Amino acid sequence: MSKREEAVRIETDSLGDIAVPADKYWGAQTQRALENFKIGNVRLPKSLIRA
């Protein structure tokens, strides 16, 4: 499947409908944040999560 043909699902919040990639667990508000704010790919170390 090409980028243009990726499977999406429609999520709804107080701002209306938004397409979210079908393979992701997040919802409408997280998708809006990803589209509107520069979010890095820095991950928390496992030791911090475990603590």
N, C-alpha and C positions, 0 to 999 in steps of 0.2 A: 504494500500500500504506500503510495507517495504521500508527501507532507500534506498536499491538498485533500487527500482522501482519507485522512486519519479519522478513526471512529470517535465520535463525540456524543455526549449526552447533554441534555438541556437541564440546567439547574435554575431555580427561581429564588429571588430574594426580594427585599423591599424596593429595589431599583429595577426589577424586571427579570427577563430571561437572559441567560448567558451560556455559551457553549463551553463545556469542560471536557478535556480529553477523557475518553471512556476508561482508560487504564489507570487513572489517578483517583485517589481516595478523597481529595479535597472537594469543597463545595464552591458555591457562587462567590462568596466574599473573598476567599483565597484566590480564586481565578482573577477577580477584579484587581486585587493587590498585585498579582504577578504582571498584569497588563499595564498597570498605572505607576508602579514604583520599581526602581532598579533594585532587585534583590539578588545578592550574591549567591555563590554556591559553596560558601564556607560552612562546614559541618561541625557540630560539637564533637569533641573527643569522646569515645566510648567510656573512658574513665569518669568523665564528668556526668554523663548520663547515668552511669551505674551508681554514682555517689548520691 
